[in-house]
Amino acid sequence: MDVDAIIAGAATDSSSKKKSTVPTLVITDPEVAKGITDYKKTKKDKATAEARLKMIGEDTLVPAAREFHAGSVGDKVPTTVKLQTEDGDAVDVDVAKNQYSKIPVSEEPNLKELFGDRYESFFDKKLDIKLTAAAIKDKDILAKLIKAVGQENFAKFFKVEHTLVPTDSFHNARFTDQTVAKPVSKVIDEGVIKPYSPAIRG
């Protein structure tokens, strides 16, 4: 018995296309048929245009905006810069929005080591507690929560999440303080802290 052949055959059989069971209407009305064709073409053109917009933004506009922004930072960090042609065409580029993804609390020792005395001013610890679906459906539990659930029920009825959140001090130092440039770059490059992606409007 060739086990490998049997397994390969089964895999081929399981991946073969099944006949569609979607009810299909063959269109004979020229206007509706044209609508289908136009829709498909427009959708394809839209996808192509969106991909081109993304490429122009990432490869050309965002790097220019970041470079200009770096020279524009004073006491305050501007969120947005404007790029304008000599003819007056302009786009706004958000390159420094003070918005970051949640940081797992497990990263706290690493961040303390990297930022030392600045850690306390750079990060806040947030606690988020949410009711589970089971607790929301249970009217008795909702009534009991007005008083106290009891320690033995806490994990059952609450989702508890600890995260770290960059402060305004961290955000401003990211653009203004060269003494923390290296650790800031390190945690962003490693994905520990994920800043808001630049956005282009105009």
Summary of the structure (lengths in Angstrom):
residues: 202
radius of gyration: 27.2
end to end distance: 66.6
largest distance: 76.8
contacts: 432
relative contact order: 0.13
helix: 56%
strand: 17%
